[in-house]
Amino acid sequence: MLKACIAKLTRAEDFYDKILARKIFTHDLKELVNHARLSDVFFQAGRNDRVFAANWAQVSSWSEESRYDAHTQQEAEQLIAAVRDPDHGVMQCIRQYW
């Protein structure tokens, strides 16, 4: 969803920016939020909503490498809940700008 937000900022007639393309070819969620121009949105949402702040902290700690680590079912379910929470979830926040 973050990459969709980034794509939305790009017009079809824009010249292909190779530097930006390299920067967004990542799974670093904090970097993607920055490139989607949602850093301020996430910061403000976290200040106004402690549940969202906790959800974002949990989700943003995920990395490409962490997907290979052993996790409990409870940890996996908590991560999914942090993304999907209909009122305070990361996906709900992003969806407003997608």
N, C-alpha and C positions, 0 to 999 in steps of 0.2 A: 504494500500500500504506500509506503514511503517513496518508492521509486515511481509509482504512479503520480504522486504529488509533484515530484521533480519533473516528470515528463509534462505535466500540465503547465509548468512554468516555461516550457520550450515551445516556440511557435514553429510550424512546419517550414517557414521560410528562413529560419535562423540557420546560420552556417554552423556546421557540426563542430562542436568545441571538444577537441581531443583531450585537453587537460581536464575539463570537467568530467568527461566520460571516464577517464582513469580514476578520478576521485570518487565517483559514485559506483564504480565497480567494486563494491565492498559490501560486507555484511555487518559493518560496524554501525549499529543503530543510532548512536549519538551523532556520528558523522552524517548519516542519511537524514536525520532530523534537521541538522544544520543546513544541508544542501536543499532540503525541501522548504527552507525558510520557516520552520516551525519551532525553532529553539525558544523564541520568546513566548510562543503559545504554550509550549510544554512547561516553561519556567513559571509562567503565570498560573497555569492550571495546577501545578504542583504547590504553589503558594496558597491557592484558594481551596484546594481539595487534598487533604492529607492521604486519603485512600488512593487517589490517582498518583500522588507522589510516591507512595509505597509500591504501587503497581509498576510505575515507570522505572523505579530503581531496580525492581526485580527483573523486568523485561530487558532493560538496557545492560544488565550484567551478562546477558547471554552473548556468546560469541561463536564464531565458526568452530573454534577449537573445543568449546564446552559441549558441543553436540556429541563429541566422542567420549566424554567423561561418563562414568556410571552415575546414574541418578535414580532416586527412588520414585516409585509411582506417585507418592505424595508431592514430591518436588515438581514432577512433570505436570500434575494436575493444578498445582499452585501457579505455575507459569502460564498455563492455558487460561486459568481463571483471570489472571492479571491482564491478559490480552483481551479476553472476551467480556469482561464485566460490562454489563449494559449501561451502567451509570457512571463508572469510574475507570473504565478500561482504556488501555492504550489504543486499541482499534477504534473505539467509539470516538476518541479525540481526533485521530487521524481522519476518520471518515468524514468529518465536517469540512475537510479541506481537499479531499480527493477529487 
